[in-house]
Amino acid sequence: MLSFDEKIHLLQKYLLIEETYADSYKGEILCIIGDFEKANPILAFLEKLPDEESINQFIDRFTSRIVMKYDPELESLGDFFRDYVEIG
């Protein structure tokens, strides 16, 4: 079982990898999250993710959803991220 600190580190590390068009949004996700520290409430979603693979899959699904559904004229990327975290 990963500690919360390990999950934060793995998330931050994965957000630095950019190989596809969808990955190009990872930099913006880094900015939305801001501080990669336990006290940051945005990172609470990591509690539900048990391992590195699930963290990576979460980000991959989110970046794919950005490409397919995000409309910057209707909402901010930060709001889109918060909706994804809360609703899925």
DRENDOKE-337755 format. One record per atom (N, C-alpha, C): residue number from 1; residue in one letter; atom name; x, z, y. Coordinates in Angstrom, 3 decimals. Example, Ala and Ser with C-alpha at 12.3 -4.5 7.8 and 13.67 -1.06 7.14 Angstrom:
2
<1, A, N, <13.190, 7.800, -5.690>>
<1, A, CA, <12.300, 7.800, -4.500>>
<1, A, C, <13.200, 7.800, -3.300>>
<2, S, N, <12.850, 7.080, -2.250>>
<2, S, CA, <13.670, 7.140, -1.060>>
<2, S, C, <12.900, 7.870, 0.030>>
END
This chain:
88
<1, M, N, <0.845, 0.000, -1.185>>
<1, M, CA, <0.000, 0.000, 0.000>>
<1, M, C, <0.886, 0.000, 1.243>>
<2, L, N, <0.589, -0.884, 2.154>>
<2, L, CA, <1.366, -0.987, 3.383>>
<2, L, C, <0.925, 0.065, 4.395>>
<3, S, N, <1.875, 0.566, 5.146>>
<3, S, CA, <1.528, 1.471, 6.244>>
<3, S, C, <1.000, 0.626, 7.408>>
<4, F, N, <0.345, 1.277, 8.345>>
<4, F, CA, <-0.174, 0.568, 9.514>>
<4, F, C, <0.967, -0.064, 10.307>>
<5, D, N, <2.075, 0.648, 10.441>>
<5, D, CA, <3.240, 0.102, 11.148>>
<5, D, C, <3.771, -1.156, 10.459>>
<6, E, N, <3.793, -1.154, 9.131>>
<6, E, CA, <4.244, -2.338, 8.391>>
<6, E, C, <3.302, -3.516, 8.614>>
<7, K, N, <2.012, -3.234, 8.645>>
<7, K, CA, <1.027, -4.289, 8.897>>
<7, K, C, <1.209, -4.885, 10.284>>
<8, I, N, <1.442, -4.032, 11.261>>
<8, I, CA, <1.668, -4.507, 12.632>>
<8, I, C, <2.901, -5.405, 12.669>>
<9, H, N, <3.963, -4.982, 12.030>>
<9, H, CA, <5.197, -5.773, 11.994>>
<9, H, C, <4.959, -7.130, 11.325>>
<10, L, N, <4.256, -7.135, 10.200>>
<10, L, CA, <3.983, -8.392, 9.490>>
<10, L, C, <3.120, -9.328, 10.329>>
<11, L, N, <2.127, -8.779, 11.017>>
<11, L, CA, <1.283, -9.592, 11.893>>
<11, L, C, <2.117, -10.219, 12.998>>
<12, Q, N, <2.915, -9.406, 13.658>>
<12, Q, CA, <3.734, -9.902, 14.755>>
<12, Q, C, <4.695, -10.981, 14.261>>
<13, K, N, <5.308, -10.763, 13.122>>
<13, K, CA, <6.233, -11.730, 12.543>>
<13, K, C, <5.520, -13.051, 12.218>>
<14, Y, N, <4.333, -12.967, 11.640>>
<14, Y, CA, <3.597, -14.177, 11.263>>
<14, Y, C, <3.137, -14.959, 12.492>>
<15, L, N, <2.826, -14.259, 13.566>>
<15, L, CA, <2.387, -14.940, 14.785>>
<15, L, C, <3.518, -15.711, 15.460>>
<16, L, N, <4.738, -15.475, 15.070>>
<16, L, CA, <5.877, -16.191, 15.647>>
<16, L, C, <6.173, -17.504, 14.924>>
<17, I, N, <5.521, -17.748, 13.787>>
<17, I, CA, <5.739, -18.965, 13.009>>
<17, I, C, <4.759, -20.040, 13.480>>
<18, E, N, <5.293, -21.163, 13.935>>
<18, E, CA, <4.441, -22.271, 14.369>>
<18, E, C, <4.873, -23.537, 13.654>>
<19, E, N, <4.010, -24.014, 12.758>>
<19, E, CA, <4.312, -25.223, 11.998>>
<19, E, C, <3.253, -26.304, 12.162>>
<20, T, N, <2.037, -25.928, 12.548>>
<20, T, CA, <0.939, -26.879, 12.657>>
<20, T, C, <0.293, -26.782, 14.043>>
<21, Y, N, <-0.625, -27.695, 14.319>>
<21, Y, CA, <-1.355, -27.645, 15.580>>
<21, Y, C, <-2.104, -26.318, 15.709>>
<22, A, N, <-2.766, -25.893, 14.648>>
<22, A, CA, <-3.509, -24.626, 14.685>>
<22, A, C, <-2.570, -23.465, 15.001>>
<23, D, N, <-1.351, -23.521, 14.470>>
<23, D, CA, <-0.369, -22.471, 14.734>>
<23, D, C, <0.001, -22.378, 16.207>>
<24, S, N, <-0.221, -23.455, 16.947>>
<24, S, CA, <0.150, -23.434, 18.365>>
<24, S, C, <-0.646, -22.393, 19.151>>
<25, Y, N, <-1.732, -21.924, 18.598>>
<25, Y, CA, <-2.535, -20.880, 19.245>>
<25, Y, C, <-2.000, -19.480, 18.991>>
<26, K, N, <-1.040, -19.355, 18.106>>
<26, K, CA, <-0.509, -18.027, 17.784>>
<26, K, C, <0.123, -17.349, 18.998>>
<27, G, N, <0.747, -18.111, 19.868>>
<27, G, CA, <1.324, -17.537, 21.086>>
<27, G, C, <0.263, -16.903, 21.962>>
<28, E, N, <-0.893, -17.553, 22.034>>
<28, E, CA, <-1.989, -16.991, 22.825>>
<28, E, C, <-2.532, -15.724, 22.170>>
<29, I, N, <-2.563, -15.708, 20.841>>
<29, I, CA, <-3.009, -14.504, 20.133>>
<29, I, C, <-2.048, -13.357, 20.420>>
<30, L, N, <-0.751, -13.651, 20.450>>
<30, L, CA, <0.237, -12.627, 20.815>>
<30, L, C, <-0.087, -12.026, 22.176>>
<31, C, N, <-0.444, -12.891, 23.128>>
<31, C, CA, <-0.777, -12.417, 24.478>>
<31, C, C, <-2.060, -11.599, 24.488>>
<32, I, N, <-3.053, -12.009, 23.706>>
<32, I, CA, <-4.319, -11.280, 23.637>>
<32, I, C, <-4.080, -9.875, 23.092>>
<33, I, N, <-3.284, -9.783, 22.040>>
<33, I, CA, <-3.016, -8.479, 21.429>>
<33, I, C, <-2.184, -7.612, 22.361>>
<34, G, N, <-1.211, -8.203, 23.008>>
<34, G, CA, <-0.390, -7.451, 23.956>>
<34, G, C, <0.597, -6.542, 23.267>>
<35, D, N, <0.311, -5.257, 23.262>>
<35, D, CA, <1.208, -4.268, 22.660>>
<35, D, C, <0.980, -4.169, 21.158>>
<36, F, N, <2.046, -4.311, 20.414>>
<36, F, CA, <1.979, -4.177, 18.962>>
<36, F, C, <2.335, -2.751, 18.582>>
<37, E, N, <1.428, -1.836, 18.970>>
<37, E, CA, <1.614, -0.417, 18.710>>
<37, E, C, <0.331, 0.169, 18.142>>
<38, K, N, <0.457, 1.244, 17.384>>
<38, K, CA, <-0.688, 1.881, 16.728>>
<38, K, C, <-1.839, 2.176, 17.677>>
<39, A, N, <-1.520, 2.549, 18.893>>
<39, A, CA, <-2.543, 2.973, 19.847>>
<39, A, C, <-3.392, 1.810, 20.380>>
<40, N, N, <-2.999, 0.581, 20.121>>
<40, N, CA, <-3.730, -0.576, 20.621>>
<40, N, C, <-5.002, -0.771, 19.782>>
<41, P, N, <-6.190, -0.599, 20.382>>
<41, P, CA, <-7.437, -0.708, 19.618>>
<41, P, C, <-7.705, -2.110, 19.072>>
<42, I, N, <-7.116, -3.111, 19.662>>
<42, I, CA, <-7.295, -4.488, 19.178>>
<42, I, C, <-6.773, -4.625, 17.746>>
<43, L, N, <-5.776, -3.834, 17.394>>
<43, L, CA, <-5.158, -3.936, 16.074>>
<43, L, C, <-5.934, -3.202, 14.976>>
<44, A, N, <-7.053, -2.611, 15.307>>
<44, A, CA, <-7.834, -1.855, 14.323>>
<44, A, C, <-8.252, -2.719, 13.127>>
<45, F, N, <-8.396, -4.028, 13.324>>
<45, F, CA, <-8.795, -4.908, 12.226>>
<45, F, C, <-7.797, -4.887, 11.078>>
<46, L, N, <-6.549, -4.499, 11.364>>
<46, L, CA, <-5.531, -4.444, 10.313>>
<46, L, C, <-5.844, -3.395, 9.253>>
<47, E, N, <-6.634, -2.396, 9.605>>
<47, E, CA, <-7.006, -1.353, 8.643>>
<47, E, C, <-7.700, -1.954, 7.424>>
<48, K, N, <-8.462, -3.031, 7.636>>
<48, K, CA, <-9.229, -3.657, 6.563>>
<48, K, C, <-8.406, -4.623, 5.720>>
<49, L, N, <-7.211, -4.940, 6.163>>
<49, L, CA, <-6.384, -5.931, 5.471>>
<49, L, C, <-5.311, -5.218, 4.665>>
<50, P, N, <-5.353, -5.341, 3.332>>
<50, P, CA, <-4.494, -4.521, 2.482>>
<50, P, C, <-3.035, -4.970, 2.346>>
<51, D, N, <-2.764, -6.263, 2.572>>
<51, D, CA, <-1.412, -6.738, 2.283>>
<51, D, C, <-1.026, -7.905, 3.190>>
<52, E, N, <0.210, -8.352, 3.035>>
<52, E, CA, <0.738, -9.425, 3.877>>
<52, E, C, <-0.070, -10.710, 3.722>>
<53, E, N, <-0.444, -11.037, 2.507>>
<53, E, CA, <-1.208, -12.261, 2.270>>
<53, E, C, <-2.542, -12.238, 3.013>>
<54, S, N, <-3.233, -11.118, 2.992>>
<54, S, CA, <-4.521, -11.030, 3.680>>
<54, S, C, <-4.356, -11.093, 5.197>>
<55, I, N, <-3.272, -10.555, 5.714>>
<55, I, CA, <-2.986, -10.643, 7.151>>
<55, I, C, <-2.757, -12.104, 7.526>>
<56, N, N, <-1.939, -12.798, 6.754>>
<56, N, CA, <-1.659, -14.213, 7.022>>
<56, N, C, <-2.924, -15.056, 6.906>>
<57, Q, N, <-3.741, -14.784, 5.905>>
<57, Q, CA, <-4.986, -15.529, 5.731>>
<57, Q, C, <-5.944, -15.287, 6.896>>
<58, F, N, <-5.995, -14.059, 7.378>>
<58, F, CA, <-6.843, -13.733, 8.524>>
<58, F, C, <-6.446, -14.596, 9.724>>
<59, I, N, <-5.158, -14.659, 10.003>>
<59, I, CA, <-4.673, -15.453, 11.140>>
<59, I, C, <-4.897, -16.937, 10.900>>
<60, D, N, <-4.649, -17.415, 9.690>>
<60, D, CA, <-4.868, -18.826, 9.380>>
<60, D, C, <-6.332, -19.215, 9.562>>
<61, R, N, <-7.246, -18.375, 9.090>>
<61, R, CA, <-8.673, -18.661, 9.263>>
<61, R, C, <-9.046, -18.652, 10.739>>
<62, F, N, <-8.495, -17.700, 11.477>>
<62, F, CA, <-8.825, -17.627, 12.900>>
<62, F, C, <-8.293, -18.843, 13.654>>
<63, T, N, <-7.058, -19.228, 13.424>>
<63, T, CA, <-6.521, -20.399, 14.137>>
<63, T, C, <-7.280, -21.668, 13.750>>
<64, S, N, <-7.712, -21.775, 12.511>>
<64, S, CA, <-8.531, -22.921, 12.096>>
<64, S, C, <-9.874, -22.903, 12.819>>
<65, R, N, <-10.441, -21.719, 12.951>>
<65, R, CA, <-11.709, -21.598, 13.667>>
<65, R, C, <-11.550, -21.969, 15.139>>
<66, I, N, <-10.424, -21.626, 15.731>>
<66, I, CA, <-10.179, -22.023, 17.122>>
<66, I, C, <-10.240, -23.539, 17.229>>
<67, V, N, <-9.529, -24.220, 16.346>>
<67, V, CA, <-9.472, -25.680, 16.380>>
<67, V, C, <-10.869, -26.274, 16.212>>
<68, M, N, <-11.674, -25.705, 15.314>>
<68, M, CA, <-12.979, -26.285, 15.003>>
<68, M, C, <-14.095, -25.867, 15.960>>
<69, K, N, <-14.066, -24.633, 16.471>>
<69, K, CA, <-15.249, -24.125, 17.174>>
<69, K, C, <-15.027, -23.604, 18.588>>
<70, Y, N, <-13.808, -23.348, 18.967>>
<70, Y, CA, <-13.565, -22.723, 20.273>>
<70, Y, C, <-13.850, -23.702, 21.407>>
<71, D, N, <-14.637, -23.259, 22.369>>
<71, D, CA, <-14.946, -24.057, 23.556>>
<71, D, C, <-14.538, -23.245, 24.785>>
<72, P, N, <-13.404, -23.598, 25.391>>
<72, P, CA, <-12.917, -22.811, 26.535>>
<72, P, C, <-13.851, -22.826, 27.739>>
<73, E, N, <-14.810, -23.750, 27.769>>
<73, E, CA, <-15.763, -23.772, 28.877>>
<73, E, C, <-16.851, -22.711, 28.715>>
<74, L, N, <-17.020, -22.228, 27.486>>
<74, L, CA, <-18.080, -21.249, 27.218>>
<74, L, C, <-17.591, -19.812, 27.143>>
<75, E, N, <-16.325, -19.616, 26.754>>
<75, E, CA, <-15.803, -18.257, 26.608>>
<75, E, C, <-14.280, -18.264, 26.658>>
<76, S, N, <-13.732, -17.087, 26.865>>
<76, S, CA, <-12.278, -16.964, 26.859>>
<76, S, C, <-11.799, -16.847, 25.419>>
<77, L, N, <-10.547, -17.160, 25.189>>
<77, L, CA, <-9.988, -17.028, 23.842>>
<77, L, C, <-9.973, -15.561, 23.423>>
<78, G, N, <-9.775, -14.661, 24.368>>
<78, G, CA, <-9.809, -13.224, 24.068>>
<78, G, C, <-11.172, -12.794, 23.540>>
<79, D, N, <-12.247, -13.279, 24.174>>
<79, D, CA, <-13.598, -12.965, 23.702>>
<79, D, C, <-13.846, -13.587, 22.331>>
<80, F, N, <-13.361, -14.801, 22.137>>
<80, F, CA, <-13.498, -15.486, 20.853>>
<80, F, C, <-12.804, -14.690, 19.754>>
<81, F, N, <-11.618, -14.168, 20.061>>
<81, F, CA, <-10.873, -13.348, 19.098>>
<81, F, C, <-11.627, -12.062, 18.781>>
<82, R, N, <-12.114, -11.386, 19.805>>
<82, R, CA, <-12.843, -10.137, 19.580>>
<82, R, C, <-14.114, -10.374, 18.737>>
<83, D, N, <-14.819, -11.477, 18.999>>
<83, D, CA, <-15.986, -11.809, 18.184>>
<83, D, C, <-15.594, -12.048, 16.738>>
<84, Y, N, <-14.490, -12.750, 16.522>>
<84, Y, CA, <-14.026, -13.026, 15.166>>
<84, Y, C, <-13.663, -11.739, 14.435>>
<85, V, N, <-12.993, -10.843, 15.136>>
<85, V, CA, <-12.591, -9.572, 14.530>>
<85, V, C, <-13.829, -8.740, 14.168>>
<86, E, N, <-14.820, -8.729, 15.062>>
<86, E, CA, <-16.006, -7.900, 14.851>>
<86, E, C, <-16.996, -8.519, 13.869>>
<87, I, N, <-17.201, -9.820, 13.979>>
<87, I, CA, <-18.253, -10.472, 13.202>>
<87, I, C, <-17.693, -11.252, 12.014>>
<88, G, N, <-16.504, -11.806, 12.202>>
<88, G, CA, <-15.885, -12.589, 11.132>>
<88, G, C, <-16.161, -14.048, 11.237>>
END
